[in-house]
Amino acid sequence: MENIEQLIDNLHLEDLRNELHPSVFDENEDYDMLIVRLPVILEVLDAKSIGFVLTKQNSYIYNKDTKIFEELIGKFEGPYKIIDKLTDRVLKSFVQYQDNIADMEELLYKNNIKEDFMNKWLSLKLDILRIERILLRTAGVIDDFMEHNKDIPEFPINHYVDIHEHLERTMRSATLQLSKLDYLYSFYNAKSNEKMNRMLYILTIISAIFLPLNLVVGFFGMNTSSLPFTQAPSGTYYAISIMMTLLIITSLTLYKWHKKI
């Protein structure tokens, strides 16, 4: 077995040990370094970086738990099996995002909007954008890796093409879900604006009905002499009659106007 740690540059060792390192493929004279970063979709979205070193004869994976390099079976088959397993897991796990968006869509169409709609929408948007960004870079790195090794007879290019296709399929699905989220946001805004306009309309009607009444009350409430009905025994009833008459006239006018529009 090769003394792999002595073979690798110190900067590359730091990259391999980095839990947050993005996907990258680096060609060197004695070895190639491949770091693949993939989303981990559990209850909370996370991402995992897996580092590989490929020499002329073998391939190794850096185990971040034990902090040692483990030799894989097959120079190209070993990394493929690990990446393929993780990629399939991402593809299957992404379905939960599709289900969540479908549930939001159903509730929105039924006009059963939850109070936490915007918080849920924003959380989904951020997660899917992050997934799309990670997969975009990883797909590009896998493409570079295939291009570099395509002329090697033992390189299983079809296997890595399959990984690349799975990554792109998940990216297409992520792009579609982002479009759906944008549409749901527009629909939600339209619903919210419609509700707000209805409330403003009702407030406007109420204001229009009570405006003449406020004018009458303000007029008779002035602290001046010679106001109408101040000396009449039934002055209050006359004022009330005027207000009721104005209320009926205003209500009928608004009703006829509402019927026309």
Backbone as CSV, one residue per row, in Angstrom:
resi,resn,N_x,N_y,N_z,CA_x,CA_y,CA_z,C_x,C_y,C_z
1,MET,0.847,-1.203,0.000,0.000,0.000,0.000,0.880,1.249,0.000
2,GLU,0.496,2.228,-0.783,1.286,3.451,-0.893,1.167,4.276,0.387
3,ASN,2.233,5.014,0.702,2.167,5.950,1.825,1.501,7.224,1.308
4,ILE,0.178,7.227,1.343,-0.595,8.225,0.632,-0.458,9.621,1.234
5,GLU,-0.342,9.701,2.556,-0.267,11.021,3.194,1.014,11.757,2.833
6,GLN,2.104,11.020,2.652,3.358,11.656,2.257,3.331,12.099,0.802
7,LEU,2.471,11.464,0.034,2.373,11.773,-1.387,1.584,13.063,-1.646
8,ILE,0.655,13.365,-0.750,-0.282,14.474,-0.984,0.267,15.784,-0.444
9,ASP,0.035,16.838,-1.199,0.429,18.182,-0.789,-0.358,18.601,0.457
10,ASN,0.288,19.376,1.330,-0.344,19.784,2.588,-1.627,20.595,2.367
11,LEU,-1.628,21.429,1.349,-2.830,22.207,1.056,-3.986,21.302,0.637
12,HIS,-3.657,20.255,-0.120,-4.690,19.303,-0.518,-5.185,18.507,0.684
13,LEU,-4.296,18.212,1.619,-4.712,17.526,2.839,-5.713,18.375,3.624
14,GLU,-5.455,19.669,3.689,-6.388,20.571,4.371,-7.744,20.585,3.669
15,ASP,-7.703,20.560,2.338,-8.960,20.535,1.579,-9.744,19.258,1.857
16,LEU,-9.042,18.139,1.900,-9.704,16.853,2.135,-10.292,16.769,3.544
17,ARG,-9.667,17.423,4.492,-10.143,17.395,5.878,-11.265,18.399,6.124
18,ASN,-11.436,19.334,5.212,-12.435,20.392,5.387,-13.850,19.834,5.204
19,GLU,-14.663,19.966,6.242,-16.039,19.449,6.200,-16.922,20.228,5.225
20,LEU,-16.547,21.475,4.956,-17.393,22.353,4.144,-16.825,22.622,2.756
21,HIS,-15.828,21.860,2.355,-15.169,22.153,1.078,-16.116,21.870,-0.098
22,PRO,-16.199,22.788,-1.050,-17.065,22.539,-2.219,-16.449,21.487,-3.140
23,SER,-17.245,21.037,-4.086,-16.762,20.034,-5.049,-15.622,20.604,-5.881
24,VAL,-14.612,19.771,-6.123,-13.461,20.217,-6.912,-12.720,18.989,-7.448
25,PHE,-12.135,19.150,-8.627,-11.264,18.108,-9.188,-9.940,18.764,-9.528
26,ASP,-8.858,18.209,-8.966,-7.533,18.803,-9.141,-6.576,17.740,-9.683
27,GLU,-5.977,18.026,-10.832,-5.034,17.086,-11.460,-3.609,17.389,-10.993
28,ASN,-2.864,16.340,-10.672,-1.469,16.474,-10.256,-0.626,15.412,-10.938
29,GLU,0.658,15.546,-10.826,1.560,14.612,-11.506,1.477,13.210,-10.919
30,ASP,1.434,13.108,-9.590,1.451,11.794,-8.938,0.072,11.299,-8.534
31,TYR,-0.888,12.189,-8.454,-2.227,11.792,-8.015,-3.240,12.847,-8.476
32,ASP,-4.499,12.447,-8.447,-5.607,13.376,-8.699,-6.468,13.440,-7.437
33,MET,-6.959,14.619,-7.148,-7.827,14.783,-5.983,-9.247,15.110,-6.447
34,LEU,-10.202,14.374,-5.926,-11.613,14.592,-6.246,-12.382,14.781,-4.954
35,ILE,-12.989,15.943,-4.802,-13.872,16.206,-3.654,-15.281,16.419,-4.197
36,VAL,-16.202,15.638,-3.677,-17.599,15.708,-4.115,-18.452,16.150,-2.926
37,ARG,-19.164,17.243,-3.108,-20.070,17.745,-2.059,-21.505,17.525,-2.508
38,LEU,-22.284,16.866,-1.651,-23.672,16.543,-1.985,-24.597,16.933,-0.841
39,PRO,-25.837,17.325,-1.152,-26.799,17.652,-0.087,-27.162,16.401,0.707
40,VAL,-27.407,16.594,1.973,-27.935,15.534,2.836,-29.295,16.025,3.313
41,ILE,-30.348,15.414,2.771,-31.709,15.887,3.040,-32.327,15.023,4.135
42,LEU,-32.274,15.546,5.342,-32.936,14.896,6.467,-34.020,15.856,6.963
43,GLU,-34.220,15.962,8.263,-35.195,16.925,8.765,-34.707,18.346,8.529
44,VAL,-33.398,18.520,8.607,-32.775,19.804,8.306,-31.761,19.575,7.194
45,LEU,-31.761,20.463,6.203,-30.845,20.301,5.068,-29.406,20.498,5.520
46,ASP,-28.541,19.584,5.098,-27.112,19.699,5.371,-26.386,19.325,4.082
47,ALA,-25.071,19.351,4.115,-24.273,18.949,2.950,-23.055,18.180,3.433
48,LYS,-22.616,17.239,2.619,-21.490,16.387,3.000,-20.440,16.417,1.905
49,SER,-19.186,16.611,2.316,-18.072,16.604,1.369,-17.295,15.302,1.525
50,ILE,-17.091,14.594,0.417,-16.340,13.331,0.418,-15.101,13.520,-0.437
51,GLY,-13.956,13.232,0.132,-12.700,13.443,-0.577,-12.058,12.141,-1.034
52,PHE,-11.611,12.121,-2.292,-10.938,10.949,-2.861,-9.580,11.366,-3.405
53,VAL,-8.644,10.423,-3.330,-7.339,10.593,-3.956,-7.122,9.400,-4.880
54,LEU,-6.806,9.685,-6.136,-6.592,8.625,-7.118,-5.139,8.675,-7.598
55,THR,-4.403,7.597,-7.315,-3.032,7.494,-7.797,-3.044,6.695,-9.101
56,LYS,-1.869,6.364,-9.590,-1.804,5.616,-10.862,-2.376,4.206,-10.713
57,GLN,-2.319,3.651,-9.505,-2.788,2.277,-9.311,-4.077,2.165,-8.496
58,ASN,-4.252,3.032,-7.510,-5.333,2.838,-6.544,-6.137,4.123,-6.336
59,SER,-7.200,3.968,-5.540,-7.986,5.126,-5.095,-8.215,5.013,-3.595
60,TYR,-8.332,6.180,-2.941,-8.493,6.227,-1.492,-9.577,7.242,-1.145
61,ILE,-10.263,6.953,-0.067,-11.229,7.912,0.469,-10.717,8.386,1.821
62,TYR,-10.862,9.679,2.069,-10.424,10.204,3.362,-11.577,10.098,4.341
63,ASN,-11.367,9.307,5.400,-12.387,9.121,6.428,-12.246,10.246,7.456
64,LYS,-13.224,11.130,7.491,-13.131,12.297,8.375,-13.318,11.930,9.840
65,ASP,-13.922,10.770,10.100,-14.110,10.348,11.490,-12.809,9.798,12.081
66,THR,-12.159,8.900,11.314,-10.916,8.291,11.810,-9.685,9.106,11.408
67,LYS,-9.913,10.066,10.461,-8.822,10.929,9.962,-7.696,10.131,9.297
68,ILE,-8.094,9.081,8.601,-7.111,8.298,7.846,-7.650,8.029,6.442
69,PHE,-6.735,7.663,5.532,-7.124,7.299,4.173,-7.414,5.805,4.118
70,GLU,-8.525,5.461,3.513,-8.901,4.061,3.362,-8.839,3.693,1.887
71,GLU,-8.165,2.600,1.602,-8.037,2.162,0.210,-9.351,1.558,-0.275
72,LEU,-9.725,1.890,-1.500,-10.965,1.389,-2.090,-10.658,0.275,-3.080
73,ILE,-11.653,-0.542,-3.339,-11.491,-1.639,-4.301,-11.781,-1.100,-5.690
74,GLY,-10.765,-1.089,-6.537,-10.925,-0.556,-7.889,-10.620,0.924,-7.920
75,LYS,-9.746,1.311,-8.818,-9.345,2.717,-8.874,-10.530,3.640,-9.155
76,PHE,-11.387,3.241,-10.083,-12.531,4.080,-10.435,-13.845,3.537,-9.875
77,GLU,-13.916,2.208,-9.705,-15.156,1.598,-9.209,-15.428,1.969,-7.754
78,GLY,-14.355,2.065,-6.963,-14.526,2.402,-5.548,-15.195,3.749,-5.345
79,PRO,-14.639,4.828,-5.920,-15.304,6.135,-5.788,-16.704,6.149,-6.396
80,TYR,-16.862,5.438,-7.531,-18.167,5.432,-8.193,-19.259,4.894,-7.274
81,LYS,-18.986,3.768,-6.598,-20.010,3.138,-5.758,-20.440,4.059,-4.619
82,ILE,-19.476,4.756,-4.035,-19.805,5.660,-2.924,-20.594,6.864,-3.418
83,ILE,-20.135,7.488,-4.503,-20.817,8.681,-5.029,-22.203,8.318,-5.548
84,ASP,-22.298,7.165,-6.207,-23.586,6.732,-6.768,-24.614,6.503,-5.663
85,LYS,-24.185,5.903,-4.572,-25.094,5.634,-3.454,-25.611,6.945,-2.856
86,LEU,-24.723,7.902,-2.667,-25.126,9.191,-2.098,-26.012,9.985,-3.064
87,THR,-25.693,9.881,-4.354,-26.494,10.598,-5.363,-27.913,10.048,-5.427
88,ASP,-28.037,8.724,-5.386,-29.372,8.109,-5.380,-30.170,8.539,-4.150
89,ARG,-29.459,8.654,-3.041,-30.130,9.066,-1.804,-30.659,10.500,-1.939
90,VAL,-29.870,11.366,-2.573,-30.317,12.753,-2.787,-31.549,12.773,-3.688
91,LEU,-31.498,11.980,-4.764,-32.600,11.940,-5.727,-33.897,11.492,-5.059
92,LYS,-33.804,10.475,-4.204,-35.000,9.961,-3.530,-35.480,10.908,-2.435
93,SER,-34.532,11.496,-1.710,-34.905,12.375,-0.600,-35.543,13.665,-1.081
94,PHE,-35.214,14.096,-2.296,-35.732,15.361,-2.806,-37.252,15.313,-2.984
95,VAL,-37.799,14.106,-3.018,-39.249,13.949,-3.195,-40.019,14.654,-2.080
96,GLN,-39.432,14.706,-0.873,-40.151,15.341,0.238,-40.377,16.822,-0.015
97,TYR,-39.449,17.474,-0.732,-39.655,18.874,-1.092,-40.817,19.004,-2.091
98,GLN,-40.856,18.083,-3.037,-41.953,18.095,-4.007,-43.301,17.901,-3.303
99,ASP,-43.331,16.999,-2.318,-44.575,16.748,-1.580,-44.990,17.970,-0.766
100,ASN,-44.024,18.623,-0.121,-44.341,19.809,0.679,-44.919,20.934,-0.187
101,ILE,-44.322,21.113,-1.369,-44.807,22.168,-2.267,-46.192,21.812,-2.811
102,ALA,-46.410,20.520,-3.088,-47.728,20.083,-3.563,-48.790,20.318,-2.490
103,ASP,-48.445,20.083,-1.216,-49.394,20.321,-0.120,-49.725,21.809,0.000
104,MET,-48.693,22.660,-0.114,-48.927,24.109,-0.060,-49.824,24.559,-1.209
105,GLU,-49.585,23.986,-2.377,-50.378,24.335,-3.558,-51.841,23.956,-3.358
106,GLU,-52.071,22.769,-2.804,-53.434,22.285,-2.577,-54.176,23.184,-1.584
107,LEU,-53.497,23.546,-0.495,-54.124,24.402,0.516,-54.428,25.788,-0.046
108,LEU,-53.535,26.275,-0.892,-53.720,27.599,-1.474,-54.920,27.613,-2.413
109,TYR,-55.067,26.567,-3.211,-56.199,26.486,-4.134,-57.523,26.353,-3.381
110,LYS,-57.466,25.702,-2.213,-58.679,25.541,-1.407,-58.944,26.749,-0.516
111,ASN,-58.104,27.775,-0.672,-58.231,29.006,0.119,-58.116,28.718,1.617
112,ASN,-57.263,27.733,1.934,-57.033,27.358,3.328,-55.589,27.707,3.692
113,ILE,-55.280,28.999,3.598,-53.902,29.454,3.776,-53.541,29.455,5.258
114,LYS,-52.430,28.815,5.585,-51.957,28.767,6.964,-51.213,30.057,7.316
115,GLU,-51.167,30.338,8.616,-50.495,31.556,9.069,-48.999,31.521,8.799
116,ASP,-48.427,30.314,8.805,-46.974,30.185,8.610,-46.604,29.971,7.139
117,PHE,-47.511,30.344,6.231,-47.268,30.095,4.805,-45.946,30.714,4.354
118,MET,-45.734,31.995,4.666,-44.537,32.689,4.176,-43.260,32.119,4.794
119,ASN,-43.310,31.748,6.072,-42.128,31.140,6.698,-41.784,29.815,6.040
120,LYS,-42.812,29.018,5.762,-42.591,27.723,5.111,-42.099,27.926,3.681
121,TRP,-42.690,28.901,2.996,-42.287,29.186,1.612,-40.825,29.613,1.560
122,LEU,-40.434,30.491,2.450,-39.058,30.990,2.462,-38.075,29.875,2.793
123,SER,-38.436,29.004,3.736,-37.568,27.888,4.110,-37.348,26.942,2.927
124,LEU,-38.431,26.621,2.222,-38.321,25.740,1.050,-37.492,26.397,-0.056
125,LYS,-37.730,27.674,-0.266,-36.999,28.396,-1.308,-35.494,28.383,-1.040
126,LEU,-35.109,28.674,0.183,-33.691,28.707,0.541,-33.053,27.332,0.414
127,ASP,-33.762,26.300,0.885,-33.221,24.935,0.823,-33.015,24.491,-0.627
128,ILE,-34.017,24.724,-1.468,-33.931,24.255,-2.851,-32.886,25.045,-3.629
129,LEU,-32.776,26.338,-3.354,-31.720,27.134,-3.990,-30.338,26.607,-3.612
130,ARG,-30.190,26.245,-2.348,-28.906,25.707,-1.884,-28.610,24.366,-2.545
131,ILE,-29.617,23.513,-2.627,-29.447,22.214,-3.282,-29.045,22.402,-4.738
132,GLU,-29.743,23.297,-5.424,-29.448,23.546,-6.835,-28.019,24.054,-7.011
133,ARG,-27.596,24.946,-6.130,-26.248,25.516,-6.223,-25.178,24.446,-5.991
134,ILE,-25.393,23.585,-4.993,-24.427,22.508,-4.703,-24.345,21.531,-5.865
135,LEU,-25.508,21.121,-6.371,-25.527,20.127,-7.444,-24.949,20.677,-8.744
136,LEU,-25.159,21.956,-9.000,-24.621,22.569,-10.212,-23.097,22.465,-10.230
137,ARG,-22.478,22.783,-9.109,-21.014,22.702,-9.048,-20.544,21.254,-9.103
138,THR,-21.235,20.363,-8.384,-20.834,18.952,-8.353,-20.946,18.326,-9.731
139,ALA,-22.020,18.648,-10.463,-22.178,18.111,-11.820,-21.040,18.577,-12.719
140,GLY,-20.626,19.837,-12.569,-19.507,20.349,-13.356,-18.205,19.642,-13.028
141,VAL,-17.987,19.340,-11.747,-16.767,18.631,-11.328,-16.752,17.203,-11.869
142,ILE,-17.884,16.528,-11.800,-17.968,15.161,-12.363,-17.716,15.193,-13.864
143,ASP,-18.188,16.219,-14.515,-17.955,16.380,-15.955,-16.455,16.535,-16.237
144,ASP,-15.783,17.353,-15.428,-14.329,17.527,-15.589,-13.592,16.216,-15.323
145,PHE,-14.041,15.478,-14.342,-13.421,14.198,-13.985,-13.551,13.199,-15.134
146,MET,-14.728,13.157,-15.756,-14.932,12.250,-16.894,-14.083,12.664,-18.083
147,GLU,-14.025,13.954,-18.330,-13.244,14.450,-19.462,-11.766,14.102,-19.288
148,HIS,-11.273,14.182,-18.063,-9.857,13.900,-17.790,-9.526,12.420,-17.968
149,ASN,-10.473,11.543,-17.643,-10.184,10.098,-17.630,-10.816,9.322,-18.787
150,LYS,-11.477,10.001,-19.707,-12.251,9.297,-20.724,-11.400,8.415,-21.642
151,ASP,-10.122,8.745,-21.804,-9.261,7.963,-22.707,-8.595,6.787,-22.020
152,ILE,-8.784,6.626,-20.730,-8.216,5.482,-20.011,-9.116,4.283,-20.249
153,PRO,-8.566,3.171,-20.748,-9.401,2.013,-21.125,-10.258,1.466,-19.986
154,GLU,-9.708,1.420,-18.774,-10.466,0.822,-17.666,-11.432,1.797,-16.986
155,PHE,-11.495,3.033,-17.475,-12.394,4.011,-16.848,-13.850,3.713,-17.224
156,PRO,-14.711,3.434,-16.218,-16.124,3.092,-16.497,-16.948,4.366,-16.757
157,ILE,-16.797,4.916,-17.924,-17.407,6.220,-18.201,-18.930,6.180,-18.106
158,ASN,-19.529,5.061,-18.470,-20.995,4.972,-18.413,-21.512,5.089,-16.975
159,HIS,-20.717,4.566,-16.043,-21.126,4.665,-14.639,-21.155,6.123,-14.184
160,TYR,-20.131,6.858,-14.558,-20.073,8.255,-14.147,-21.047,9.122,-14.944
161,VAL,-21.345,8.717,-16.159,-22.398,9.399,-16.926,-23.736,9.235,-16.206
162,ASP,-23.946,8.056,-15.623,-25.173,7.793,-14.877,-25.264,8.711,-13.650
163,ILE,-24.145,8.884,-12.937,-24.123,9.802,-11.795,-24.442,11.225,-12.258
164,HIS,-23.802,11.630,-13.351,-24.011,12.979,-13.883,-25.473,13.188,-14.269
165,GLU,-26.085,12.169,-14.843,-27.488,12.269,-15.258,-28.398,12.403,-14.036
166,HIS,-28.079,11.669,-12.960,-28.870,11.756,-11.736,-28.755,13.153,-11.112
167,LEU,-27.557,13.698,-11.137,-27.361,15.051,-10.614,-28.161,16.072,-11.422
168,GLU,-28.101,15.939,-12.740,-28.828,16.878,-13.594,-30.343,16.706,-13.457
169,ARG,-30.787,15.469,-13.249,-32.221,15.243,-13.071,-32.715,15.929,-11.795
170,THR,-31.922,15.818,-10.729,-32.305,16.484,-9.486,-32.261,17.995,-9.652
171,MET,-31.292,18.497,-10.408,-31.219,19.940,-10.664,-32.440,20.420,-11.439
172,ARG,-32.839,19.644,-12.458,-34.034,20.024,-13.234,-35.266,20.040,-12.339
173,SER,-35.342,19.039,-11.458,-36.470,18.992,-10.529,-36.442,20.184,-9.582
174,ALA,-35.234,20.558,-9.129,-35.099,21.720,-8.241,-35.529,22.994,-8.960
175,THR,-35.140,23.143,-10.212,-35.521,24.321,-10.997,-37.036,24.389,-11.167
176,LEU,-37.648,23.222,-11.420,-39.108,23.166,-11.559,-39.798,23.552,-10.252
177,GLN,-39.284,23.051,-9.134,-39.898,23.374,-7.842,-39.736,24.853,-7.504
178,LEU,-38.611,25.440,-7.895,-38.421,26.877,-7.674,-39.437,27.688,-8.482
179,SER,-39.698,27.236,-9.713,-40.715,27.909,-10.537,-42.098,27.795,-9.889
180,LYS,-42.388,26.622,-9.332,-43.668,26.431,-8.647,-43.781,27.337,-7.435
181,LEU,-42.691,27.460,-6.693,-42.702,28.331,-5.518,-42.938,29.790,-5.915
182,ASP,-42.321,30.211,-7.015,-42.538,31.579,-7.490,-43.996,31.788,-7.888
183,TYR,-44.578,30.783,-8.525,-45.988,30.875,-8.916,-46.885,30.916,-7.680
184,LEU,-46.582,30.066,-6.674,-47.370,30.056,-5.441,-47.280,31.397,-4.718
185,TYR,-46.087,31.995,-4.762,-45.913,33.303,-4.120,-46.784,34.365,-4.804
186,SER,-46.795,34.331,-6.134,-47.628,35.279,-6.887,-49.110,35.064,-6.577
187,PHE,-49.502,33.788,-6.518,-50.902,33.461,-6.235,-51.273,33.884,-4.811
188,TYR,-50.357,33.651,-3.873,-50.574,34.040,-2.476,-50.711,35.560,-2.366
189,ASN,-49.844,36.286,-3.077,-49.925,37.752,-3.068,-51.246,38.241,-3.643
190,ALA,-51.687,37.592,-4.732,-52.966,37.975,-5.343,-54.120,37.755,-4.360
191,LYS,-54.070,36.616,-3.650,-55.110,36.322,-2.655,-55.075,37.342,-1.519
192,SER,-53.874,37.643,-1.052,-53.727,38.599,0.054,-54.196,39.990,-0.367
193,ASN,-53.832,40.393,-1.586,-54.259,41.705,-2.090,-55.774,41.767,-2.252
194,GLU,-56.346,40.646,-2.711,-57.801,40.601,-2.872,-58.497,40.758,-1.521
195,LYS,-57.970,40.083,-0.500,-58.551,40.187,0.837,-58.403,41.608,1.379
196,MET,-57.219,42.185,1.165,-56.976,43.547,1.635,-57.896,44.550,0.921
197,ASN,-58.060,44.380,-0.397,-58.940,45.276,-1.159,-60.383,45.162,-0.690
198,ARG,-60.788,43.927,-0.347,-62.161,43.735,0.135,-62.366,44.459,1.469
199,MET,-61.375,44.369,2.339,-61.476,45.038,3.638,-61.508,46.557,3.465
200,LEU,-60.657,47.063,2.554,-60.648,48.506,2.295,-61.975,48.967,1.701
201,TYR,-62.543,48.116,0.859,-63.838,48.453,0.242,-64.929,48.551,1.317
202,ILE,-64.923,47.588,2.236,-65.932,47.598,3.309,-65.759,48.822,4.202
203,LEU,-64.501,49.133,4.522,-64.230,50.317,5.343,-64.666,51.600,4.624
204,THR,-64.463,51.630,3.312,-64.877,52.803,2.531,-66.397,52.954,2.551
205,ILE,-67.109,51.839,2.419,-68.582,51.871,2.453,-69.055,52.372,3.813
206,ILE,-68.442,51.825,4.883,-68.855,52.244,6.235,-68.589,53.735,6.435
207,SER,-67.412,54.184,5.963,-67.068,55.609,6.092,-68.045,56.477,5.313
208,ALA,-68.418,56.017,4.105,-69.349,56.793,3.274,-70.725,56.872,3.919
209,ILE,-71.142,55.798,4.595,-72.461,55.792,5.242,-72.486,56.732,6.442
210,PHE,-71.413,56.700,7.227,-71.423,57.471,8.475,-70.913,58.902,8.316
211,LEU,-70.375,59.236,7.143,-69.892,60.604,6.950,-71.012,61.640,7.095
212,PRO,-72.188,61.461,6.430,-73.277,62.444,6.618,-73.737,62.503,8.067
213,LEU,-73.741,61.327,8.745,-74.169,61.308,10.141,-73.194,62.097,11.017
214,ASN,-71.904,61.937,10.715,-70.896,62.695,11.474,-71.050,64.195,11.258
215,LEU,-71.404,64.567,10.024,-71.618,65.992,9.734,-72.801,66.546,10.524
216,VAL,-73.879,65.759,10.575,-75.072,66.200,11.320,-74.759,66.309,12.802
217,VAL,-74.101,65.261,13.347,-73.755,65.269,14.777,-72.822,66.434,15.081
218,GLY,-71.851,66.668,14.185,-70.928,67.787,14.391,-71.634,69.125,14.343
219,PHE,-72.604,69.229,13.424,-73.336,70.486,13.289,-74.138,70.793,14.551
220,PHE,-74.920,69.805,15.012,-75.748,70.031,16.197,-74.929,70.043,17.489
221,GLY,-73.693,69.597,17.383,-72.853,69.605,18.583,-72.072,70.888,18.754
222,MET,-72.231,71.846,17.840,-71.509,73.122,17.951,-72.006,73.911,19.156
223,ASN,-71.088,74.510,19.856,-71.437,75.289,21.050,-71.764,76.736,20.653
224,THR,-72.839,76.893,19.857,-73.285,78.216,19.403,-74.785,78.340,19.645
225,SER,-75.247,79.544,19.596,-76.686,79.784,19.805,-77.437,79.716,18.475
226,SER,-78.747,79.742,18.560,-79.648,79.771,17.401,-79.557,78.512,16.542
227,LEU,-79.139,77.371,17.121,-79.142,76.123,16.353,-80.577,75.655,16.143
228,PRO,-80.885,75.017,14.996,-82.253,74.528,14.765,-82.675,73.529,15.842
229,PHE,-83.916,73.560,16.170,-84.573,72.612,17.069,-84.137,72.721,18.534
230,THR,-83.326,73.721,18.867,-82.882,73.805,20.262,-84.029,74.183,21.206
231,GLN,-84.982,74.926,20.682,-86.107,75.351,21.514,-87.312,74.428,21.360
232,ALA,-87.310,73.562,20.355,-88.466,72.694,20.105,-88.493,71.546,21.106
233,PRO,-89.669,71.192,21.615,-89.764,70.098,22.593,-89.279,68.762,22.006
234,SER,-89.476,68.561,20.708,-89.082,67.291,20.065,-87.859,67.485,19.175
235,GLY,-86.986,68.401,19.540,-85.807,68.711,18.717,-84.888,67.520,18.504
236,THR,-84.726,66.728,19.577,-83.852,65.563,19.455,-84.402,64.573,18.438
237,TYR,-85.710,64.382,18.472,-86.323,63.446,17.528,-86.191,63.950,16.093
238,TYR,-86.297,65.289,15.928,-86.123,65.841,14.586,-84.703,65.575,14.064
239,ALA,-83.720,65.754,14.945,-82.320,65.525,14.549,-82.095,64.054,14.201
240,ILE,-82.702,63.183,15.048,-82.566,61.737,14.771,-83.224,61.394,13.447
241,SER,-84.374,62.013,13.161,-85.079,61.745,11.898,-84.236,62.176,10.704
242,ILE,-83.579,63.333,10.839,-82.705,63.807,9.755,-81.568,62.808,9.518
243,MET,-80.970,62.338,10.626,-79.848,61.385,10.493,-80.306,60.063,9.873
244,MET,-81.472,59.569,10.289,-81.983,58.316,9.735,-82.299,58.472,8.253
245,THR,-82.849,59.644,7.893,-83.152,59.902,6.476,-81.881,59.913,5.639
246,LEU,-80.839,60.601,6.153,-79.550,60.637,5.456,-78.935,59.235,5.362
247,LEU,-79.096,58.461,6.449,-78.552,57.090,6.444,-79.211,56.247,5.363
248,ILE,-80.525,56.347,5.249,-81.257,55.565,4.240,-80.868,56.016,2.826
249,ILE,-80.816,57.347,2.611,-80.476,57.873,1.279,-79.065,57.435,0.879
250,THR,-78.120,57.573,1.808,-76.728,57.193,1.515,-76.615,55.696,1.226
251,SER,-77.306,54.874,2.043,-77.252,53.421,1.858,-77.831,53.018,0.511
252,LEU,-78.969,53.612,0.137,-79.584,53.288,-1.152,-78.695,53.736,-2.309
253,THR,-78.080,54.895,-2.179,-77.191,55.401,-3.235,-75.996,54.465,-3.432
254,LEU,-75.391,54.050,-2.313,-74.249,53.139,-2.386,-74.658,51.773,-2.920
255,TYR,-75.858,51.318,-2.564,-76.342,50.025,-3.052,-76.518,50.048,-4.564
256,LYS,-77.121,51.137,-5.077,-77.316,51.250,-6.536,-75.971,51.348,-7.256
257,TRP,-75.016,52.072,-6.646,-73.684,52.191,-7.246,-72.964,50.836,-7.272
258,HIS,-73.159,50.076,-6.176,-72.537,48.760,-6.106,-73.114,47.807,-7.153
259,LYS,-74.407,47.930,-7.409,-75.062,47.046,-8.395,-74.555,47.345,-9.821
260,LYS,-74.177,48.578,-10.077,-73.726,48.972,-11.417,-72.314,48.470,-11.735
261,ILE,-71.464,48.373,-10.704,-70.066,47.994,-10.976,-69.907,46.478,-10.936
